[in-house]
């Protein structure tokens, strides 16, 4: 495993162990002045396993990949690509309670 691709190989190993369709895992590695960007694509059925409950699995994977990058003196970021034909609902914008945009609550 070369120093340059150790982060990619590590990510591939972790993700393939988590998903039901390891043959659909693809990772693209790009290097620029900001550091290394790993773009992960998985089967749409496996997205839930990669994201995890409230994003906990994705956060953990990102932390581990950053640690591998630090060991190799590189800044590594992970981008999880949305699968084709995804039906993920659009997140609604949240406003603060004091923002004035919310209706008054009558209890």
C-alpha atoms as one frame of an Amber mdcrd trajectory, in Angstrom:
protein
   0.000   0.000   0.000   1.587   3.292  -1.080   1.508   6.363   1.081  -0.617
   8.239  -1.469  -3.354   5.639  -1.736  -3.424   4.357   1.844  -6.356   6.650
   2.693  -8.324   5.406  -0.326  -7.528   1.745   0.403  -8.464   2.193   4.056
 -11.805   3.812   3.153 -12.547   1.071   0.626 -11.823  -1.629   3.218 -14.141
  -0.052   5.816 -17.012   0.681   3.419 -16.963  -2.727   1.727 -17.184  -4.363
   5.166 -20.320  -2.322   5.988 -22.406  -2.589   2.806 -24.469  -5.384   1.258
 -23.260  -4.598  -2.290 -19.442  -4.238  -2.036 -19.092  -4.608  -5.802 -20.868
  -1.234  -6.240 -18.428   0.719  -4.045 -16.359   3.238  -6.013 -13.969   5.801
  -4.592 -12.493   8.699  -6.540  -9.387  10.385  -5.098  -8.483  13.973  -6.042
  -5.604  16.054  -4.730  -5.495  19.844  -4.877  -4.164  22.767  -2.831  -6.837
  22.136  -0.165  -5.739  18.525   0.372  -7.193  15.173  -0.598 -10.865  14.688
  -1.465 -12.257  11.164  -1.441 -15.626  10.865  -3.204 -17.568   7.759  -2.216
 -20.342   6.187  -4.269 -22.328   3.188  -3.041 -25.461   1.327  -4.092 -28.595
   3.293  -3.175 -29.738   0.414  -0.940 -26.539   0.794   1.123 -26.797   4.526
   1.820 -28.524   3.987   5.157 -25.714   1.735   6.348 -23.073   4.298   5.375
 -24.885   7.294   6.889 -26.042   5.497  10.038 -28.476   6.708  12.659 -28.416
  10.521  12.660 -25.226  10.411  10.575 -23.162   8.708  13.265 -21.545   6.149
  10.955 -20.631   8.772   8.337 -19.116  10.988  11.070 -17.066   8.069  12.368
 -15.813   7.120   8.902 -14.826  10.751   8.250 -12.905  10.880  11.541 -11.016
   7.681  10.763 -10.115   8.839   7.248  -8.854  12.178   8.632  -6.669  10.312
  11.137  -5.122   8.219   8.346  -4.520  11.462   6.448  -2.839  13.090   9.458
  -0.545  10.107   9.772   0.504  10.723   6.157   0.694  14.527   6.621  -2.302
  15.209   4.376  -5.672  16.859   4.893  -8.283  14.297   3.840 -12.003  14.979
   3.400 -14.769  12.553   2.514 -17.687  13.359   0.238 -20.521  10.839   0.114
 -22.172  11.099  -3.291 -25.955  10.950  -3.609 -26.920   7.842  -5.634 -28.760
   8.182  -8.952 -32.533   8.229  -8.552 -32.387   8.984  -4.850 -35.719   9.789
  -3.232 -34.286  11.501  -0.168 -36.669  14.220   1.004 -35.420  17.785   0.871
 -34.575  19.040   4.343 -36.678  21.936   5.500 -34.898  24.984   6.774 -35.082
  25.313  10.535 -35.665  28.654  12.185 -34.962  29.582  15.762 -37.841  30.009
  18.210 -37.053  33.693  18.652 -36.826  34.246  14.905 -40.402  35.406  14.510
 -41.073  33.022  11.616 -42.851  30.472  13.797 -46.461  30.747  14.803 -47.228
  31.394  18.452 -47.839  28.167  20.336 -51.034  27.972  22.375 -50.933  25.295
  25.026
